[in-house]
């Protein structure tokens, strides 16, 4: 659906919502590069929800959901960074769309997820191609988005091996389906461990905050994953299937404290990863670990 498909009354209401200051542009969401920022915004909401004592029995739903959602987004950001590196490293061996598509499909067993990932891959490659050829937003996201242009996009990537990695990473919009935290943590844990020393140094030099350790992150994934495996139970008094919550009570003070520590951790990992990729290129995409 586009804005042209809205009813006149809906379009008029949207027009009112577009007047004022502090304007946000959801269409400009920077693909995989925005996961960390979105995770931090979600955790910031959780901290705010836990910081007052009004309507505790009702605020808890949004607070739990925000913490869980922030955790999920952060894990996905770690996984997607590794996937981007794997794709860029594979191009010299077999620079074809079919080969890249197979790499992306390999980690997505469900046929629907594979089809969705293929659409995201086509969009990402074509968007990169359009930007490399000088098209600006929004035309860069709309012109020639089709599989027939993907091999040309790959050729452009191979011809720009010394260009910064972020030029490709910022358009990577291949979705990572699924909400179950257990398998997401299993896939993200390697990057979490690999970056741990860089994160420690970055935190000492730039932040100076208390962070969660691996055991605490694993515990959170196990708890929230067990209580809300599909990511829908915490949003309402019951899940979409009608099941009631499997948790008796939660201290909003303790939940807010955890949300704050998780936010610190996401910030530290995001900064350390940005630093590690600072000199990475399309031809040499791996992060530089200290």
C-alpha positions in Angstrom: 0.0 0.0 0.0 1.2 3.5 -0.8 -0.2 6.8 0.4 -2.1 7.1 -2.8 -4.2 4.1 -1.8 -5.4 5.7 1.5 -8.9 7.1 1.8 -9.2 10.9 1.6 -9.9 11.0 5.3 -6.9 8.9 6.1 -4.7 11.1 3.9 -5.9 14.2 5.6 -5.1 12.8 9.0 -1.7 11.8 7.8 -1.1 15.3 6.5 -1.8 16.6 10.0 0.6 14.2 11.5 3.3 15.4 9.1 3.1 19.0 10.3 5.3 20.2 13.2 8.9 19.8 14.3 11.0 16.8 15.1 10.0 15.0 11.9 11.0 11.4 11.5 11.2 9.6 8.2 10.5 5.8 8.5 11.3 5.2 4.8 14.9 6.3 5.4 15.5 3.4 7.8 19.2 2.5 7.0 18.7 -1.3 6.6 21.0 -3.5 8.8 23.0 -0.5 9.8 20.1 0.8 11.9 19.5 -2.2 14.0 21.7 -1.0 16.9 20.2 2.4 16.9 16.7 1.0 16.9 17.6 -1.5 19.7 18.8 1.5 21.8 15.7 3.5 21.1 13.6 0.5 22.2 15.6 0.0 25.3 15.3 3.7 26.1 11.6 3.3 26.0 11.8 0.4 28.4 13.9 2.4 30.9 11.3 5.2 30.7 8.4 2.8 31.3 10.1 1.4 34.3 11.0 4.7 35.9 7.6 5.7 37.3 5.1 4.0 39.6 1.9 4.6 37.8 -0.2 1.8 36.4 2.5 -0.8 37.0 0.4 -3.8 36.1 -0.2 -2.3 32.6 3.1 -0.7 31.9 4.8 -4.0 32.4 3.6 -5.4 29.1 5.2 -2.6 27.0 8.3 -2.7 29.2 8.9 -6.4 28.9 8.2 -6.2 25.1 10.6 -3.3 24.7 13.4 -5.1 26.5 12.9 -8.3 24.6 12.6 -6.5 21.3 15.8 -4.5 21.9 17.6 -7.7 22.8 16.4 -9.4 19.6 17.4 -6.5 17.4 20.9 -6.4 18.9 21.4 -10.1 18.3 20.3 -9.7 14.7 22.7 -6.8 14.2 25.6 -9.1 15.3 24.4 -11.9 12.9 23.9 -9.6 9.9 27.4 -8.1 10.2 28.9 -11.6 9.9 26.6 -12.4 7.0 27.7 -9.2 5.1 31.3 -10.2 5.6 30.7 -13.7 4.4 29.0 -12.4 1.2 31.8 -9.9 0.4 34.5 -12.5 1.0 32.8 -15.0 -1.3 32.6 -12.6 -4.4 36.2 -13.1 -5.6 35.6 -16.9 -5.7 32.3 -16.9 -7.6 31.1 -13.4 -8.6 27.5 -14.4 -9.6 24.1 -13.6 -8.1 23.3 -17.3 -8.0 26.3 -17.9 -5.7 25.5 -15.0 -3.4 21.9 -16.0 -3.2 22.9 -19.5 -2.2 24.9 -18.1 0.7 22.0 -16.1 1.9 19.5 -18.9 1.5 21.7 -21.4 3.3 21.0 -19.9 6.7 17.2 -19.7 6.1 15.6 -23.2 6.0 12.0 -22.2 5.5 11.1 -21.6 1.8 9.2 -18.4 2.6 12.2 -17.0 4.5 14.4 -17.9 1.5 12.1 -16.1 -0.9 12.0 -13.1 1.3 15.7 -13.1 1.7 16.2 -13.3 -2.1 13.9 -10.2 -2.5 16.0 -8.4 0.1 19.2 -9.4 -1.6 18.0 -8.2 -5.0 17.0 -4.9 -3.4 20.3 -4.5 -1.6 22.5 -5.2 -4.6 20.4 -3.0 -7.0 20.4 -0.2 -4.4 24.2 -0.3 -4.2 24.4 -0.3 -8.0 22.2 2.7 -8.3 24.1 4.6 -5.6 27.4 3.7 -7.3 26.1 5.1 -10.6 25.2 8.4 -9.0 21.5 8.1 -8.3 20.2 9.8 -5.2 17.4 8.9 -2.8 14.6 8.1 -3.4 15.3 7.2 -7.0 18.2 4.9 -5.9 15.8 2.7 -4.0 13.2 2.5 -6.8 14.9 2.3 -10.2 15.9 -1.0 -11.8 15.3 -3.1 -8.7 15.3 -6.5 -10.4 17.4 -9.7 -10.4 18.6 -9.0 -14.0 20.7 -6.2 -12.7 22.4 -8.1 -9.8 25.4 -9.4 -11.7 26.2 -5.9 -12.8 25.9 -4.8 -9.2 28.4 -7.5 -8.2 30.8 -6.4 -10.9 30.7 -2.9 -9.5 31.5 -4.2 -6.0 34.4 -6.1 -7.4 35.6 -3.0 -9.2 35.6 -1.0 -6.0 37.5 -3.2 -3.7 39.2 -0.4 -1.9 36.0 1.5 -1.2 34.8 1.4 2.5 32.8 -1.6 3.6 30.0 0.6 5.0 28.9 1.6 1.5 27.6 -1.9 1.1 26.6 -2.6 4.7 24.4 0.5 4.9 22.2 -0.8 2.1 22.1 -4.5 3.2 18.4 -5.1 3.7 18.2 -8.9 3.7 15.7 -9.8 6.4 16.6 -12.2 9.2 13.3 -13.9 10.0 12.4 -15.5 13.3 12.0 -14.2 16.9 13.2 -17.1 19.0 16.0 -15.8 21.0 17.7 -19.2 21.6 18.8 -19.8 18.0 19.5 -16.1 17.5 21.9 -16.1 20.5 23.5 -19.4 19.3 24.3 -17.6 16.0 25.3 -14.3 17.5 27.5 -15.7 20.3 30.6 -16.1 18.1 30.6 -12.4 17.2 29.9 -11.5 20.8 32.9 -13.4 22.0 35.2 -12.3 19.1 34.5 -8.6 19.9 34.7 -8.9 23.7 38.2 -7.5 24.1 37.6 -4.7 21.7 34.4 -3.9 23.6 36.3 -3.9 26.9 38.8 -1.4 25.6 36.2 0.8 23.9 34.2 0.9 27.1 37.3 1.8 29.2 38.3 4.6 26.7 34.9 6.0 25.7 32.0 5.0 28.0 33.0 3.8 31.4 29.7 2.0 32.0 28.8 -1.3 33.6 28.1 -3.9 31.0 26.5 -7.3 30.8 28.8 -10.3 30.6 28.2 -13.4 28.4 26.4 -15.3 31.2 24.0 -12.5 31.8 23.1 -12.1 28.1 22.7 -15.9 27.8 20.4 -15.9 30.9 18.2 -13.2 29.4 18.0 -15.0 26.1 17.0 -18.2 27.9 14.4 -16.4 30.1 12.7 -14.2 27.5 13.0 -16.9 24.8 11.2 -19.4 27.0 8.5 -16.9 28.2 7.9 -15.4 24.7 9.4 -17.6 22.0 7.5 -15.9 19.1 7.9 -12.3 20.2 4.1 -11.6 20.6 3.3 -12.7 24.2 4.7 -9.6 26.0 2.7 -7.1 24.0 -0.7 -7.9 25.5 -2.2 -9.5 28.6 -2.1 -12.7 26.5 -0.3 -14.0 23.5 -2.0 -13.9 20.0 -2.8 -17.6 20.5 -4.7 -16.7 23.7 -2.2 -18.2 26.2 -1.8 -16.2 29.4 1.6 -15.1 30.7 3.8 -17.7 32.3 5.3 -15.2 34.7 3.8 -14.2 38.1 5.3 -10.9 38.7 8.2 -8.6 37.7 9.9 -5.7 39.6 9.9 -2.8 37.2 12.8 -1.4 39.1 14.8 -4.6 38.4 13.6 -4.7 34.8 14.6 -1.1 34.3 18.0 -1.8 35.7 18.5 -4.7 33.3 17.3 -2.5 30.4 19.8 0.1 31.3 22.7 -2.4 31.5 21.6 -3.9 28.2 21.6 -0.5 26.6 25.1 0.1 27.9 26.2 -3.2 26.4 24.6 -2.5 23.0 26.2 1.0 22.9 29.6 -0.5 23.8 29.4 -3.2 21.2 28.1 -0.8 18.6 31.0 1.6 19.1 33.6 -1.2 19.2 32.3 -2.7 16.1 32.2 0.6 14.3 35.8 1.1 15.3 36.8 -2.4 14.2 35.3 -1.8 10.7 36.7 1.7 10.4 39.4 0.6 7.8 37.5 -2.4 6.4 36.9 -2.3 2.6 34.7 -4.1 0.1 37.7 -6.2 -0.8 38.9 -6.8 2.8 35.7 -6.6 4.9 36.7 -8.3 8.1 36.8 -6.2 11.3 40.2 -5.4 12.8 40.4 -7.0 16.2 42.8 -5.7 18.9 
